[in-house]
Amino acid sequence: MEPLLAALLIFALRIVDVSMAIVRLLMVIRGRKGLAWLFGFVQALVYIVAIREVMSDLGNWINILGYAAGFATGTVVGIWVEERLAIGFGHVRIMSPRWGGSLTDKLRAAGYGVTVVSGRGKDGSVDVLVTTVPRRQIRTVSRLVEETDPGAFMTVENVRPLRKGFF
């Protein structure tokens, strides 16, 4: 195989390999065993082909550079793919000093379960709204919050529900 073509093949294989590794790891964290197995299987196959190409000619620096560049690029591509898949749930916390009631009503009207807790912030009382939503819906919730209370502070963390409630 032509040296540049071999390096490009290694580069492409590493992008697929590392992307699969990132998504596989996130599936493990989210408890998605079947998907984790599938991504792991494909990742291992692709990795073996890529490393075989590199090991067949360790003196070829173009292949080694293709391997390293594919690894780095695969990291970014893996993150991008995982964000697009948006598998799992997000635990959304909204701190609203003035519009907690309106926000609660709008979120509930949109079909979201919301728990409200009174809190005390730097400048006084705040309503802390808590909801757990599918990750694909986090942007929708964020837009609703932004429309109602542009000054609200909002955080999101990935969660793995233990028991089903109202989603």
C-alpha positions in Angstrom: 0.0 0.0 0.0 1.2 3.5 -0.8 2.7 5.1 2.4 0.3 8.2 2.4 -2.7 6.0 1.8 -1.7 3.7 4.6 -1.3 6.7 7.0 -4.7 8.0 6.0 -6.3 4.6 6.6 -4.6 4.4 10.0 -5.9 7.9 10.7 -9.5 7.0 9.8 -9.4 3.8 11.7 -8.1 5.5 14.9 -10.9 8.1 14.6 -13.5 5.3 14.5 -11.7 3.4 17.3 -11.3 6.2 19.7 -14.8 7.6 19.0 -16.2 4.1 19.8 -14.1 3.9 23.0 -15.6 7.2 24.3 -19.2 6.3 23.5 -18.6 2.8 24.9 -17.3 4.2 28.2 -20.3 6.5 28.4 -22.7 3.6 27.8 -20.9 1.7 30.7 -21.4 4.7 32.9 -25.1 4.9 32.0 -25.6 1.2 32.5 -26.4 0.4 28.9 -24.7 -3.0 28.8 -25.9 -4.1 25.3 -24.7 -0.9 23.6 -21.4 -1.0 25.6 -20.8 -4.5 24.4 -21.6 -3.6 20.8 -19.3 -0.5 20.8 -16.6 -2.4 22.5 -16.7 -5.2 19.9 -16.5 -2.8 17.0 -13.8 -0.8 18.7 -11.6 -3.8 19.3 -11.9 -5.0 15.7 -11.0 -1.5 14.3 -8.1 -1.1 16.8 -6.5 -4.4 15.8 -6.6 -3.5 12.1 -5.1 0.0 12.9 -2.3 -1.3 15.2 -1.4 -4.1 12.7 -0.8 -1.5 10.0 1.4 0.6 12.3 3.3 -2.4 13.7 4.0 -3.7 10.2 6.4 -0.8 9.6 7.5 0.9 12.8 10.1 2.9 10.9 7.4 4.7 8.9 6.8 8.0 10.8 3.9 8.9 8.5 1.9 5.9 9.9 2.9 6.9 13.4 1.7 10.4 12.9 -1.5 9.2 11.3 -2.0 7.0 14.4 -1.5 9.9 16.8 -3.6 12.4 14.8 -6.4 9.8 14.5 -6.4 9.3 18.2 -6.6 13.1 18.9 -9.3 13.6 16.2 -11.2 10.6 17.5 -11.4 12.1 20.9 -13.2 15.2 19.6 -15.4 13.1 17.2 -16.3 10.8 20.0 -17.5 13.7 22.2 -19.5 15.1 19.3 -21.2 11.7 18.6 -22.1 11.2 22.2 -23.6 14.7 22.4 -25.7 13.9 19.3 -26.9 10.6 20.7 -27.8 12.2 24.1 -28.6 8.9 25.7 -29.7 9.1 29.3 -31.1 11.7 31.7 -30.1 15.1 33.0 -30.8 16.4 36.4 -31.6 20.1 36.0 -31.4 22.6 38.9 -32.8 26.1 38.3 -32.2 28.8 40.9 -34.7 31.6 40.3 -34.9 34.6 42.7 -38.1 36.1 41.3 -39.8 33.9 38.8 -39.8 30.4 40.4 -43.6 30.2 40.4 -44.0 31.1 36.8 -41.2 28.8 35.8 -42.7 25.9 37.7 -46.1 26.5 36.0 -44.5 26.7 32.5 -42.4 23.6 33.0 -45.3 21.6 34.4 -47.6 22.8 31.5 -44.9 21.5 29.1 -45.1 18.1 30.8 -42.1 18.2 33.1 -42.2 17.0 36.7 -40.8 19.7 38.9 -39.9 19.8 42.6 -39.6 23.2 44.2 -37.4 23.9 47.2 -37.0 27.3 49.0 -33.5 28.4 49.3 -31.4 31.4 50.3 -28.9 32.8 47.8 -26.4 35.6 47.9 -29.0 38.3 47.5 -31.9 36.7 49.4 -34.6 34.1 48.8 -34.6 31.9 45.7 -36.8 29.1 44.4 -34.7 26.0 43.5 -36.5 24.0 40.8 -35.4 20.4 40.2 -36.4 18.2 37.3 -34.9 15.2 35.7 -35.4 15.0 31.9 -34.2 12.9 29.0 -30.9 14.6 27.8 -32.5 15.2 24.4 -34.9 17.6 26.1 -32.4 19.7 28.1 -32.2 22.4 25.4 -36.0 22.7 25.4 -36.0 23.1 29.2 -33.2 25.6 28.9 -35.1 27.7 26.3 -38.2 27.7 28.6 -36.1 28.9 31.5 -34.4 31.6 29.4 -37.8 32.9 28.0 -39.3 33.1 31.5 -36.3 34.1 33.7 -33.2 35.2 31.8 -31.4 35.8 35.1 -32.0 32.2 36.4 -28.9 30.2 37.3 -29.1 26.7 35.8 -27.0 23.5 36.2 -27.2 20.1 34.7 -25.6 16.9 35.7 -25.9 13.4 34.1 -27.8 10.9 36.2 -28.7 7.3 36.1 -32.3 6.9 37.5 -32.6 4.3 40.2 -36.3 4.1 40.3 -38.8 5.5 37.8 -40.8 8.5 38.8 -42.6 11.1 36.7 -40.6 11.9 33.6 
